[in-house]
Amino acid sequence: MQDYTPLELKAYLDATDNDLLLLDVREPWEYAICHIEGSRLIPMGQIQDALDDLDAHQEIIVICHHGRRSEQVAEFLERSGFNNVANLTGGIEAWSEDVDPTLAKY
């Protein structure tokens, strides 16, 4: 599994036209407070049921609040046959500090 820091991910997103998925695995109330534009919400507890809705060959970057839940989900996706998965180190909290300070913090 690959890890991106917020600045690395921002640079990657700016430089690529890939059809990647920013998968936010926080709870709906967290997502409502702040999220990265274009991300898709599937809470961690619903990932297993949503596997058939995800493309195992699509690049997926998993996001949560601090990077712990997203790391667990990324590892689960890899064990489930997804072959292009990355984790946002530090989560949306680090993203709001390093990339977009206009995002609300909680």
N, CA, C and O atoms as CSV, one atom per row, in Angstrom:
chain,resi,resn,atom,element,x,y,z
A,1,MET,N,N,0.838,-1.177,0.000
A,1,MET,CA,C,0.000,0.000,0.000
A,1,MET,C,C,0.884,1.241,0.000
A,1,MET,O,O,1.890,1.324,0.705
A,2,GLN,N,N,0.476,2.174,-0.799
A,2,GLN,CA,C,1.194,3.435,-0.874
A,2,GLN,C,C,0.585,4.419,0.123
A,2,GLN,O,O,-0.612,4.367,0.407
A,3,ASP,N,N,1.407,5.303,0.641
A,3,ASP,CA,C,0.944,6.386,1.498
A,3,ASP,C,C,1.271,7.705,0.814
A,3,ASP,O,O,2.333,7.865,0.213
A,4,TYR,N,N,0.340,8.643,0.916
A,4,TYR,CA,C,0.569,10.003,0.444
A,4,TYR,C,C,0.482,10.946,1.636
A,4,TYR,O,O,-0.418,10.818,2.466
A,5,THR,N,N,1.404,11.883,1.723
A,5,THR,CA,C,1.212,13.007,2.628
A,5,THR,C,C,0.215,13.936,1.935
A,5,THR,O,O,-0.004,13.808,0.730
A,6,PRO,N,N,-0.385,14.858,2.663
A,6,PRO,CA,C,-1.301,15.787,1.999
A,6,PRO,C,C,-0.658,16.559,0.843
A,6,PRO,O,O,-1.272,16.712,-0.213
A,7,LEU,N,N,0.558,17.040,1.030
A,7,LEU,CA,C,1.208,17.797,-0.041
A,7,LEU,C,C,1.525,16.917,-1.242
A,7,LEU,O,O,1.414,17.368,-2.382
A,8,GLU,N,N,1.918,15.669,-1.004
A,8,GLU,CA,C,2.162,14.746,-2.111
A,8,GLU,C,C,0.876,14.452,-2.874
A,8,GLU,O,O,0.865,14.419,-4.104
A,9,LEU,N,N,-0.208,14.239,-2.131
A,9,LEU,CA,C,-1.477,13.955,-2.788
A,9,LEU,C,C,-1.960,15.159,-3.585
A,9,LEU,O,O,-2.431,14.999,-4.711
A,10,LYS,N,N,-1.856,16.343,-3.035
A,10,LYS,CA,C,-2.259,17.553,-3.748
A,10,LYS,C,C,-1.488,17.691,-5.050
A,10,LYS,O,O,-2.076,17.972,-6.095
A,11,ALA,N,N,-0.178,17.493,-4.994
A,11,ALA,CA,C,0.646,17.580,-6.204
A,11,ALA,C,C,0.246,16.502,-7.211
A,11,ALA,O,O,0.180,16.759,-8.413
A,12,TYR,N,N,-0.017,15.312,-6.719
A,12,TYR,CA,C,-0.429,14.216,-7.594
A,12,TYR,C,C,-1.774,14.525,-8.255
A,12,TYR,O,O,-1.931,14.325,-9.459
A,13,LEU,N,N,-2.735,15.008,-7.482
A,13,LEU,CA,C,-4.046,15.337,-8.036
A,13,LEU,C,C,-3.940,16.456,-9.072
A,13,LEU,O,O,-4.639,16.432,-10.084
A,14,ASP,N,N,-3.078,17.425,-8.824
A,14,ASP,CA,C,-2.889,18.529,-9.762
A,14,ASP,C,C,-2.217,18.077,-11.057
A,14,ASP,O,O,-2.413,18.687,-12.108
A,15,ALA,N,N,-1.423,17.006,-10.976
A,15,ALA,CA,C,-0.630,16.578,-12.117
A,15,ALA,C,C,-1.261,15.449,-12.927
A,15,ALA,O,O,-0.752,15.107,-13.994
A,16,THR,N,N,-2.343,14.869,-12.451
A,16,THR,CA,C,-2.884,13.691,-13.118
A,16,THR,C,C,-4.316,13.904,-13.574
A,16,THR,O,O,-5.073,14.671,-12.977
A,17,ASP,N,N,-4.662,13.219,-14.627
A,17,ASP,CA,C,-6.046,13.184,-15.094
A,17,ASP,C,C,-6.638,11.807,-14.869
A,17,ASP,O,O,-7.674,11.473,-15.445
A,18,ASN,N,N,-5.985,10.998,-14.030
A,18,ASN,CA,C,-6.462,9.642,-13.764
A,18,ASN,C,C,-7.870,9.676,-13.196
A,18,ASN,O,O,-8.264,10.619,-12.509
A,19,ASP,N,N,-8.606,8.640,-13.497
A,19,ASP,CA,C,-9.949,8.473,-12.965
A,19,ASP,C,C,-9.839,7.755,-11.626
A,19,ASP,O,O,-10.224,6.593,-11.494
A,20,LEU,N,N,-9.310,8.463,-10.642
A,20,LEU,CA,C,-9.115,7.844,-9.338
A,20,LEU,C,C,-10.284,8.155,-8.424
A,20,LEU,O,O,-11.060,9.076,-8.675
A,21,LEU,N,N,-10.398,7.377,-7.362
A,21,LEU,CA,C,-11.459,7.554,-6.382
A,21,LEU,C,C,-10.859,8.025,-5.067
A,21,LEU,O,O,-9.999,7.353,-4.496
A,22,LEU,N,N,-11.305,9.162,-4.590
A,22,LEU,CA,C,-10.975,9.620,-3.242
A,22,LEU,C,C,-12.078,9.068,-2.347
A,22,LEU,O,O,-13.196,9.583,-2.336
A,23,LEU,N,N,-11.757,8.027,-1.604
A,23,LEU,CA,C,-12.734,7.297,-0.796
A,23,LEU,C,C,-12.642,7.749,0.655
A,23,LEU,O,O,-11.672,7.441,1.348
A,24,ASP,N,N,-13.643,8.470,1.104
A,24,ASP,CA,C,-13.694,8.973,2.470
A,24,ASP,C,C,-14.459,7.956,3.314
A,24,ASP,O,O,-15.614,7.650,3.017
A,25,VAL,N,N,-13.826,7.432,4.359
A,25,VAL,CA,C,-14.431,6.365,5.157
A,25,VAL,C,C,-14.896,6.846,6.533
A,25,VAL,O,O,-15.136,6.034,7.427
A,26,ARG,N,N,-15.022,8.153,6.701
A,26,ARG,CA,C,-15.527,8.697,7.962
A,26,ARG,C,C,-17.043,8.540,8.026
A,26,ARG,O,O,-17.663,8.027,7.094
A,27,GLU,N,N,-17.619,8.976,9.110
A,27,GLU,CA,C,-19.063,8.931,9.288
A,27,GLU,C,C,-19.714,10.128,8.576
A,27,GLU,O,O,-19.056,11.144,8.355
A,28,PRO,N,N,-20.996,10.013,8.217
A,28,PRO,CA,C,-21.656,11.119,7.513
A,28,PRO,C,C,-21.575,12.458,8.239
A,28,PRO,O,O,-21.422,13.493,7.591
A,29,TRP,N,N,-21.672,12.464,9.563
A,29,TRP,CA,C,-21.593,13.731,10.287
A,29,TRP,C,C,-20.216,14.370,10.145
A,29,TRP,O,O,-20.099,15.595,10.111
A,30,GLU,N,N,-19.163,13.533,10.062
A,30,GLU,CA,C,-17.812,14.067,9.884
A,30,GLU,C,C,-17.660,14.652,8.479
A,30,GLU,O,O,-17.115,15.740,8.295
A,31,TYR,N,N,-18.153,13.908,7.507
A,31,TYR,CA,C,-18.079,14.336,6.111
A,31,TYR,C,C,-18.823,15.653,5.920
A,31,TYR,O,O,-18.392,16.502,5.140
A,32,ALA,N,N,-19.940,15.828,6.630
A,32,ALA,CA,C,-20.721,17.060,6.524
A,32,ALA,C,C,-19.940,18.270,7.036
A,32,ALA,O,O,-20.145,19.386,6.557
A,33,ILE,N,N,-19.060,18.064,7.989
A,33,ILE,CA,C,-18.254,19.165,8.531
A,33,ILE,C,C,-17.220,19.626,7.509
A,33,ILE,O,O,-17.061,20.824,7.273
A,34,CYS,N,N,-16.527,18.678,6.912
A,34,CYS,CA,C,-15.502,19.010,5.924
A,34,CYS,C,C,-15.153,17.766,5.112
A,34,CYS,O,O,-15.228,16.643,5.610
A,35,HIS,N,N,-14.779,17.978,3.883
A,35,HIS,CA,C,-14.320,16.882,3.030
A,35,HIS,C,C,-13.559,17.462,1.842
A,35,HIS,O,O,-13.665,18.648,1.529
A,36,ILE,N,N,-12.802,16.606,1.200
A,36,ILE,CA,C,-12.087,17.006,-0.006
A,36,ILE,C,C,-13.072,16.968,-1.163
A,36,ILE,O,O,-13.766,15.972,-1.370
A,37,GLU,N,N,-13.126,18.045,-1.901
A,37,GLU,CA,C,-14.040,18.138,-3.040
A,37,GLU,C,C,-13.850,16.951,-3.982
A,37,GLU,O,O,-12.727,16.605,-4.349
A,38,GLY,N,N,-14.952,16.343,-4.361
A,38,GLY,CA,C,-14.919,15.215,-5.285
A,38,GLY,C,C,-14.778,13.863,-4.624
A,38,GLY,O,O,-14.806,12.835,-5.300
A,39,SER,N,N,-14.625,13.849,-3.306
A,39,SER,CA,C,-14.486,12.567,-2.616
A,39,SER,C,C,-15.846,11.886,-2.496
A,39,SER,O,O,-16.891,12.534,-2.555
A,40,ARG,N,N,-15.809,10.567,-2.326
A,40,ARG,CA,C,-17.019,9.755,-2.179
A,40,ARG,C,C,-17.051,9.195,-0.762
A,40,ARG,O,O,-16.060,8.638,-0.288
A,41,LEU,N,N,-18.167,9.339,-0.099
A,41,LEU,CA,C,-18.319,8.854,1.266
A,41,LEU,C,C,-18.861,7.434,1.285
A,41,LEU,O,O,-19.941,7.164,0.760
A,42,ILE,N,N,-18.105,6.533,1.891
A,42,ILE,CA,C,-18.579,5.202,2.266
A,42,ILE,C,C,-17.995,4.957,3.654
A,42,ILE,O,O,-16.807,4.656,3.770
A,43,PRO,N,N,-18.796,5.078,4.705
A,43,PRO,CA,C,-18.265,4.891,6.051
A,43,PRO,C,C,-17.587,3.536,6.221
A,43,PRO,O,O,-17.977,2.545,5.604
A,44,MET,N,N,-16.574,3.516,7.062
A,44,MET,CA,C,-15.776,2.318,7.287
A,44,MET,C,C,-16.642,1.086,7.537
A,44,MET,O,O,-16.358,0.017,6.997
A,45,GLY,N,N,-17.685,1.217,8.338
A,45,GLY,CA,C,-18.543,0.096,8.671
A,45,GLY,C,C,-19.361,-0.436,7.511
A,45,GLY,O,O,-19.982,-1.492,7.626
A,46,GLN,N,N,-19.373,0.284,6.388
A,46,GLN,CA,C,-20.141,-0.135,5.216
A,46,GLN,C,C,-19.276,-0.603,4.060
A,46,GLN,O,O,-19.799,-0.986,3.014
A,47,ILE,N,N,-17.963,-0.577,4.231
A,47,ILE,CA,C,-17.048,-0.910,3.136
A,47,ILE,C,C,-17.261,-2.331,2.628
A,47,ILE,O,O,-17.342,-2.547,1.419
A,48,GLN,N,N,-17.352,-3.288,3.519
A,48,GLN,CA,C,-17.503,-4.675,3.081
A,48,GLN,C,C,-18.742,-4.843,2.210
A,48,GLN,O,O,-18.696,-5.542,1.198
A,49,ASP,N,N,-19.842,-4.212,2.589
A,49,ASP,CA,C,-21.071,-4.309,1.802
A,49,ASP,C,C,-20.986,-3.548,0.487
A,49,ASP,O,O,-21.776,-3.804,-0.422
A,50,ALA,N,N,-20.045,-2.621,0.369
A,50,ALA,CA,C,-19.918,-1.796,-0.833
A,50,ALA,C,C,-18.859,-2.301,-1.804
A,50,ALA,O,O,-18.640,-1.681,-2.844
A,51,LEU,N,N,-18.202,-3.404,-1.491
A,51,LEU,CA,C,-17.114,-3.889,-2.349
A,51,LEU,C,C,-17.550,-4.069,-3.798
A,51,LEU,O,O,-16.792,-3.745,-4.712
A,52,ASP,N,N,-18.754,-4.577,-4.021
A,52,ASP,CA,C,-19.219,-4.798,-5.387
A,52,ASP,C,C,-19.457,-3.496,-6.141
A,52,ASP,O,O,-19.523,-3.497,-7.370
A,53,ASP,N,N,-19.585,-2.392,-5.423
A,53,ASP,CA,C,-19.788,-1.091,-6.052
A,53,ASP,C,C,-18.473,-0.392,-6.383
A,53,ASP,O,O,-18.472,0.676,-6.995
A,54,LEU,N,N,-17.362,-0.990,-5.983
A,54,LEU,CA,C,-16.049,-0.402,-6.227
A,54,LEU,C,C,-15.333,-1.173,-7.326
A,54,LEU,O,O,-15.533,-2.378,-7.478
A,55,ASP,N,N,-14.506,-0.484,-8.083
A,55,ASP,CA,C,-13.722,-1.088,-9.160
A,55,ASP,C,C,-12.364,-1.496,-8.602
A,55,ASP,O,O,-11.574,-0.649,-8.185
A,56,ALA,N,N,-12.099,-2.802,-8.598
A,56,ALA,CA,C,-10.855,-3.319,-8.014
A,56,ALA,C,C,-9.615,-2.869,-8.778
A,56,ALA,O,O,-8.501,-3.000,-8.272
A,57,HIS,N,N,-9.791,-2.339,-9.992
A,57,HIS,CA,C,-8.645,-1.902,-10.784
A,57,HIS,C,C,-8.468,-0.386,-10.785
A,57,HIS,O,O,-7.458,0.127,-11.265
A,58,GLN,N,N,-9.458,0.327,-10.244
A,58,GLN,CA,C,-9.365,1.785,-10.172
A,58,GLN,C,C,-8.409,2.186,-9.049
A,58,GLN,O,O,-8.344,1.523,-8.014
A,59,GLU,N,N,-7.687,3.250,-9.256
A,59,GLU,CA,C,-6.847,3.786,-8.189
A,59,GLU,C,C,-7.747,4.378,-7.119
A,59,GLU,O,O,-8.608,5.209,-7.406
A,60,ILE,N,N,-7.537,3.939,-5.872
A,60,ILE,CA,C,-8.353,4.396,-4.749
A,60,ILE,C,C,-7.438,4.984,-3.683
A,60,ILE,O,O,-6.485,4.340,-3.246
A,61,ILE,N,N,-7.734,6.197,-3.276
A,61,ILE,CA,C,-7.000,6.832,-2.186
A,61,ILE,C,C,-7.991,6.989,-1.035
A,61,ILE,O,O,-9.017,7.656,-1.171
A,62,VAL,N,N,-7.673,6.370,0.091
A,62,VAL,CA,C,-8.589,6.298,1.220
A,62,VAL,C,C,-8.271,7.405,2.221
A,62,VAL,O,O,-7.112,7.677,2.533
A,63,ILE,N,N,-9.346,8.039,2.717
A,63,ILE,CA,C,-9.228,9.221,3.579
A,63,ILE,C,C,-10.088,9.026,4.824
A,63,ILE,O,O,-11.196,8.495,4.749
A,64,CYS,N,N,-9.565,9.462,5.970
A,64,CYS,CA,C,-10.382,9.535,7.189
A,64,CYS,C,C,-9.962,10.791,7.956
A,64,CYS,O,O,-9.417,11.722,7.364
A,65,HIS,N,N,-10.207,10.824,9.253
A,65,HIS,CA,C,-9.899,12.019,10.042
A,65,HIS,C,C,-8.395,12.171,10.283
A,65,HIS,O,O,-7.833,13.233,10.015
A,66,HIS,N,N,-7.741,11.121,10.784
A,66,HIS,CA,C,-6.308,11.196,11.103
A,66,HIS,C,C,-5.456,10.176,10.354
A,66,HIS,O,O,-4.233,10.201,10.484
A,67,GLY,N,N,-6.053,9.292,9.586
A,67,GLY,CA,C,-5.288,8.332,8.797
A,67,GLY,C,C,-5.291,6.915,9.328
A,67,GLY,O,O,-4.742,6.021,8.682
A,68,ARG,N,N,-5.892,6.679,10.486
A,68,ARG,CA,C,-5.888,5.325,11.052
A,68,ARG,C,C,-6.970,4.446,10.435
A,68,ARG,O,O,-6.691,3.331,9.995
A,69,ARG,N,N,-8.192,4.940,10.403
A,69,ARG,CA,C,-9.278,4.163,9.792
A,69,ARG,C,C,-8.997,3.932,8.315
A,69,ARG,O,O,-9.207,2.836,7.797
A,70,SER,N,N,-8.524,4.969,7.647
A,70,SER,CA,C,-8.259,4.833,6.214
A,70,SER,C,C,-7.160,3.801,5.954
A,70,SER,O,O,-7.222,3.072,4.964
A,71,GLU,N,N,-6.173,3.734,6.818
A,71,GLU,CA,C,-5.127,2.724,6.657
A,71,GLU,C,C,-5.712,1.323,6.804
A,71,GLU,O,O,-5.362,0.418,6.045
A,72,GLN,N,N,-6.595,1.144,7.770
A,72,GLN,CA,C,-7.236,-0.160,7.963
A,72,GLN,C,C,-8.095,-0.529,6.762
A,72,GLN,O,O,-8.078,-1.678,6.321
A,73,VAL,N,N,-8.839,0.420,6.233
A,73,VAL,CA,C,-9.677,0.156,5.062
A,73,VAL,C,C,-8.810,-0.141,3.846
A,73,VAL,O,O,-9.117,-1.051,3.076
A,74,ALA,N,N,-7.736,0.612,3.664
A,74,ALA,CA,C,-6.838,0.364,2.532
A,74,ALA,C,C,-6.257,-1.046,2.604
A,74,ALA,O,O,-6.181,-1.738,1.589
A,75,GLU,N,N,-5.854,-1.470,3.783
A,75,GLU,CA,C,-5.334,-2.828,3.950
A,75,GLU,C,C,-6.415,-3.864,3.660
A,75,GLU,O,O,-6.135,-4.881,3.026
A,76,PHE,N,N,-7.644,-3.623,4.114
A,76,PHE,CA,C,-8.762,-4.520,3.841
A,76,PHE,C,C,-9.018,-4.609,2.331
A,76,PHE,O,O,-9.226,-5.700,1.799
A,77,LEU,N,N,-9.002,-3.468,1.648
A,77,LEU,CA,C,-9.219,-3.470,0.205
A,77,LEU,C,C,-8.144,-4.281,-0.506
A,77,LEU,O,O,-8.450,-5.048,-1.420
A,78,GLU,N,N,-6.901,-4.120,-0.100
A,78,GLU,CA,C,-5.823,-4.912,-0.702
A,78,GLU,C,C,-6.041,-6.400,-0.484
A,78,GLU,O,O,-5.861,-7.191,-1.409
A,79,ARG,N,N,-6.427,-6.793,0.726
A,79,ARG,CA,C,-6.700,-8.207,1.006
A,79,ARG,C,C,-7.900,-8.721,0.201
A,79,ARG,O,O,-8.039,-9.922,-0.029
A,80,SER,N,N,-8.755,-7.798,-0.218
A,80,SER,CA,C,-9.951,-8.163,-0.973
A,80,SER,C,C,-9.727,-8.136,-2.478
A,80,SER,O,O,-10.674,-8.285,-3.251
A,81,GLY,N,N,-8.479,-7.947,-2.899
A,81,GLY,CA,C,-8.143,-8.023,-4.316
A,81,GLY,C,C,-8.003,-6.702,-5.035
A,81,GLY,O,O,-7.814,-6.685,-6.251
A,82,PHE,N,N,-8.089,-5.594,-4.321
A,82,PHE,CA,C,-7.881,-4.293,-4.945
A,82,PHE,C,C,-6.374,-4.065,-5.049
A,82,PHE,O,O,-5.640,-4.238,-4.076
A,83,ASN,N,N,-5.923,-3.675,-6.236
A,83,ASN,CA,C,-4.480,-3.668,-6.463
A,83,ASN,C,C,-3.853,-2.289,-6.615
A,83,ASN,O,O,-2.665,-2.187,-6.922
A,84,ASN,N,N,-4.627,-1.223,-6.407
A,84,ASN,CA,C,-4.060,0.110,-6.556
A,84,ASN,C,C,-4.655,1.031,-5.485
A,84,ASN,O,O,-5.457,1.916,-5.781
A,85,VAL,N,N,-4.242,0.800,-4.238
A,85,VAL,CA,C,-4.824,1.477,-3.084
A,85,VAL,C,C,-3.752,2.284,-2.353
A,85,VAL,O,O,-2.616,1.837,-2.191
A,86,ALA,N,N,-4.139,3.475,-1.919
A,86,ALA,CA,C,-3.229,4.329,-1.149
A,86,ALA,C,C,-3.985,4.930,0.026
A,86,ALA,O,O,-5.216,4.973,0.043
A,87,ASN,N,N,-3.220,5.390,1.004
A,87,ASN,CA,C,-3.763,5.998,2.214
A,87,ASN,C,C,-3.269,7.440,2.313
A,87,ASN,O,O,-2.112,7.733,2.011
A,88,LEU,N,N,-4.169,8.342,2.742
A,88,LEU,CA,C,-3.763,9.715,3.022
A,88,LEU,C,C,-3.261,9.789,4.457
A,88,LEU,O,O,-4.054,9.754,5.398
A,89,THR,N,N,-1.958,9.892,4.626
A,89,THR,CA,C,-1.341,9.973,5.938
A,89,THR,C,C,-1.780,11.257,6.643
A,89,THR,O,O,-1.692,12.351,6.086
A,90,GLY,N,N,-2.249,11.101,7.863
A,90,GLY,CA,C,-2.686,12.263,8.630
A,90,GLY,C,C,-4.122,12.669,8.367
A,90,GLY,O,O,-4.665,13.521,9.070
A,91,GLY,N,N,-4.747,12.064,7.355
A,91,GLY,CA,C,-6.150,12.277,7.069
A,91,GLY,C,C,-6.539,13.702,6.721
A,91,GLY,O,O,-5.703,14.529,6.356
A,92,ILE,N,N,-7.838,13.964,6.845
A,92,ILE,CA,C,-8.378,15.272,6.505
A,92,ILE,C,C,-7.845,16.348,7.451
A,92,ILE,O,O,-7.776,17.522,7.086
A,93,GLU,N,N,-7.474,15.948,8.656
A,93,GLU,CA,C,-6.892,16.913,9.603
A,93,GLU,C,C,-5.589,17.480,9.048
A,93,GLU,O,O,-5.384,18.694,9.050
A,94,ALA,N,N,-4.709,16.598,8.574
A,94,ALA,CA,C,-3.441,17.050,7.997
A,94,ALA,C,C,-3.673,17.799,6.685
A,94,ALA,O,O,-2.971,18.765,6.385
A,95,TRP,N,N,-4.659,17.351,5.904
A,95,TRP,CA,C,-4.993,18.040,4.660
A,95,TRP,C,C,-5.401,19.487,4.957
A,95,TRP,O,O,-4.986,20.411,4.257
A,96,SER,N,N,-6.213,19.672,5.997
A,96,SER,CA,C,-6.667,21.028,6.341
A,96,SER,C,C,-5.522,21.889,6.860
A,96,SER,O,O,-5.562,23.111,6.718
A,97,GLU,N,N,-4.516,21.285,7.451
A,97,GLU,CA,C,-3.359,22.042,7.935
A,97,GLU,C,C,-2.380,22.378,6.813
A,97,GLU,O,O,-1.848,23.487,6.755
A,98,ASP,N,N,-2.143,21.400,5.912
A,98,ASP,CA,C,-1.082,21.543,4.921
A,98,ASP,C,C,-1.540,22.032,3.555
A,98,ASP,O,O,-0.761,22.641,2.822
A,99,VAL,N,N,-2.798,21.770,3.205
A,99,VAL,CA,C,-3.263,22.057,1.846
A,99,VAL,C,C,-4.402,23.071,1.817
A,99,VAL,O,O,-4.341,24.042,1.062
A,100,ASP,N,N,-5.428,22.864,2.619
A,100,ASP,CA,C,-6.610,23.718,2.542
A,100,ASP,C,C,-7.039,24.172,3.933
A,100,ASP,O,O,-7.898,23.542,4.549
A,101,PRO,N,N,-6.449,25.260,4.436
A,101,PRO,CA,C,-6.776,25.735,5.778
A,101,PRO,C,C,-8.196,26.307,5.905
A,101,PRO,O,O,-8.625,26.653,7.005
A,102,THR,N,N,-8.922,26.408,4.791
A,102,THR,CA,C,-10.306,26.883,4.867
A,102,THR,C,C,-11.259,25.791,5.335
A,102,THR,O,O,-12.396,26.086,5.702
A,103,LEU,N,N,-10.822,24.550,5.330
A,103,LEU,CA,C,-11.675,23.461,5.789
A,103,LEU,C,C,-11.877,23.557,7.295
A,103,LEU,O,O,-10.954,23.875,8.045
A,104,ALA,N,N,-13.089,23.278,7.713
A,104,ALA,CA,C,-13.386,23.264,9.156
A,104,ALA,C,C,-12.659,22.102,9.812
A,104,ALA,O,O,-12.447,21.056,9.198
A,105,LYS,N,N,-12.283,22.301,11.063
A,105,LYS,CA,C,-11.640,21.243,11.844
A,105,LYS,C,C,-12.580,20.819,12.959
A,105,LYS,O,O,-13.424,21.588,13.417
A,106,TYR,N,N,-12.413,19.589,13.375
A,106,TYR,CA,C,-13.232,19.077,14.481
A,106,TYR,C,C,-12.426,18.135,15.329
A,106,TYR,O,O,-12.938,17.598,16.311
